[in-house]
């Protein structure tokens, strides 16, 4: 499945799909999260978050923050997990 999301990412990059690219990155993050590869998942999520922020996609920002929060929690970084969850709440309140 990983190869399909990598292909989707490549297609989005080649076509300039500003929604498809962060979505593909988020999906790749989800795969690595499910595999317990939290550091790699966070890398994908961070890139997805940054792109979503630039595009003003607050829903995707929130989803990505939550996913990063869970990864940090699973890594034992509870302070970082809480900080990300609080950031998510601020975005949610502003919606």
C-alpha positions as CSV (number, residue, x, y, z in Angstrom):
1,X,0.0,0.0,0.0
2,X,2.9,2.3,0.7
3,X,3.9,2.4,-3.0
4,X,0.4,3.6,-3.9
5,X,0.6,6.6,-1.6
6,X,4.1,7.3,-2.8
7,X,2.8,7.3,-6.4
8,X,-0.1,9.5,-5.3
9,X,2.4,11.9,-3.7
10,X,4.5,11.9,-6.9
11,X,1.4,12.5,-9.1
12,X,0.3,15.4,-6.8
13,X,3.7,17.0,-6.9
14,X,3.9,16.7,-10.7
15,X,0.5,18.2,-11.3
16,X,0.7,20.9,-8.6
17,X,-2.2,19.4,-6.7
18,X,-2.2,21.6,-3.5
19,X,-4.7,19.3,-1.7
20,X,-3.5,16.0,-3.0
21,X,0.0,16.4,-1.8
22,X,-0.7,17.0,1.9
23,X,-3.3,14.3,1.8
24,X,-0.8,11.8,0.3
25,X,1.8,12.8,2.9
26,X,-0.8,12.4,5.7
27,X,-1.6,8.9,4.4
28,X,2.1,8.0,4.3
29,X,2.3,9.2,7.9
30,X,-0.7,7.0,8.8
31,X,1.0,3.9,7.4
32,X,4.2,4.5,9.3
33,X,2.2,5.3,12.4
34,X,0.3,2.0,12.1
35,X,3.7,0.2,11.7
36,X,5.0,1.9,14.9
37,X,7.5,4.0,12.9
38,X,6.5,7.1,14.8
39,X,9.5,9.3,13.9
40,X,9.0,8.7,10.2
41,X,5.3,9.3,10.6
42,X,5.9,12.6,12.3
43,X,8.2,13.7,9.4
44,X,5.4,13.1,6.9
45,X,2.8,14.7,9.2
46,X,4.9,17.8,9.7
47,X,5.3,18.3,6.0
48,X,1.6,17.8,5.5
49,X,0.8,20.2,8.3
50,X,3.1,22.9,6.8
51,X,1.5,22.5,3.4
52,X,-2.0,22.6,4.8
53,X,-1.2,25.7,6.8
54,X,0.0,27.5,3.6
55,X,-3.2,26.5,1.8
56,X,-5.4,27.6,4.7
57,X,-6.9,24.1,5.2
58,X,-7.6,24.3,8.9
59,X,-9.4,20.9,8.9
60,X,-6.3,19.1,7.5
61,X,-4.2,21.1,10.0
62,X,-6.2,19.8,12.9
63,X,-6.2,16.2,11.7
64,X,-2.5,16.3,11.2
65,X,-1.9,17.9,14.6
66,X,-3.9,15.2,16.3
67,X,-2.0,12.5,14.4
68,X,1.4,14.1,15.5
69,X,0.1,14.3,19.0
70,X,-0.7,10.6,19.1
71,X,2.8,9.7,17.7
72,X,4.5,11.9,20.3
73,X,2.4,10.3,23.0
74,X,3.4,6.8,21.8
75,X,7.1,7.9,21.8
76,X,6.7,9.0,25.5
77,X,6.9,12.7,24.6
78,X,3.8,13.5,26.6
79,X,4.6,17.2,27.0
80,X,4.9,17.6,23.2
81,X,1.7,15.5,22.7
82,X,-0.2,17.8,25.0
83,X,1.2,21.0,23.4
84,X,0.1,19.7,19.9
85,X,-3.4,18.8,21.2
86,X,-3.7,22.3,22.8
87,X,-2.7,23.8,19.4
88,X,-5.4,21.7,17.8
89,X,-8.0,23.0,20.3
90,X,-7.1,26.6,19.4
91,X,-7.6,25.9,15.7
92,X,-10.9,24.2,16.4
93,X,-12.1,27.0,18.5
94,X,-11.3,29.5,15.7
95,X,-13.3,27.5,13.2
